[in-house]
């Protein structure tokens, strides 16, 4: 589990949270749900709606689209 101070330091590096103070960052950090995914596990599928906001703390995420039966890699996202 990632400690609150580590979460705050992580959030400081993300442009979306630029300009927020310690109190705001701590509030956000304490609201985060930490989820670990296995290699090649699908986080959400094409055409499905996600109601979550994802941040990569460790590792990477491959973004793919299935088109005409083939898998096309669109991006490979890594931690900030």
C-alpha positions in Angstrom: 0.0 0.0 0.0 1.3 3.4 -0.9 1.6 5.8 2.0 -0.2 9.2 2.0 3.0 11.2 1.7 4.1 9.1 -1.3 0.7 9.6 -2.9 0.9 13.4 -2.4 4.4 13.4 -4.0 3.0 11.4 -6.9 0.1 13.8 -7.4 2.4 16.8 -7.4 4.0 15.5 -10.6 0.7 15.4 -12.5 -0.1 18.6 -14.3 -3.8 18.2 -13.6 -3.1 18.8 -9.9 -0.7 21.7 -10.4 -1.4 24.6 -8.1 -3.2 22.7 -5.4 -1.9 23.0 -1.9 -0.9 20.4 0.6 -4.4 20.2 2.2 -6.1 19.7 -1.2 -3.5 17.1 -2.3 -3.9 15.2 0.9 -7.6 15.1 0.5 -7.3 13.7 -3.0 -4.6 11.3 -1.9 -6.8 9.9 0.8 -9.6 9.3 -1.6 -7.6 7.2 -4.1 -8.3 3.5 -4.4 -5.2 1.5 -5.1 -5.7 -1.4 -7.5 -3.1 -3.7 -8.8 -3.6 -5.4 -12.1 -1.8 -8.5 -13.4 0.2 -8.5 -16.6 -2.1 -8.7 -19.7 -5.2 -8.2 -17.5 -7.9 -6.1 -19.2 -8.7 -2.9 -17.2 -11.6 -2.0 -19.4 -12.7 -3.1 -22.8 -13.2 -1.3 -26.0 -16.8 0.1 -26.3 -17.4 -0.2 -22.6 -17.8 2.9 -20.5 -15.4 3.5 -17.6 -16.6 5.5 -14.6 -13.1 5.7 -13.2 -10.0 7.9 -13.6 -6.8 5.9 -13.7 -3.3 7.0 -12.8 -0.2 4.7 -13.3 2.0 4.6 -10.2 4.1 1.7 -11.3 4.5 -0.3 -14.5 2.8 0.4 -17.8 -0.6 0.0 -19.6 -1.0 -0.9 -23.3 -3.9 0.7 -25.1 -5.2 -1.4 -28.0 -8.1 -1.4 -30.4 -9.5 -4.4 -32.1 -10.2 -3.8 -35.8 -11.1 -6.3 -38.4 -10.1 -9.1 -36.0 -6.6 -7.7 -35.4 -5.3 -6.0 -32.3 -3.7 -2.6 -33.0 -1.6 -1.0 -30.3 -2.5 2.7 -30.0 -0.2 3.6 -27.1 1.9 2.3 -24.3 1.4 4.5 -21.2 4.0 4.5 -18.3 4.1 6.1 -14.9 4.6 9.8 -14.7 
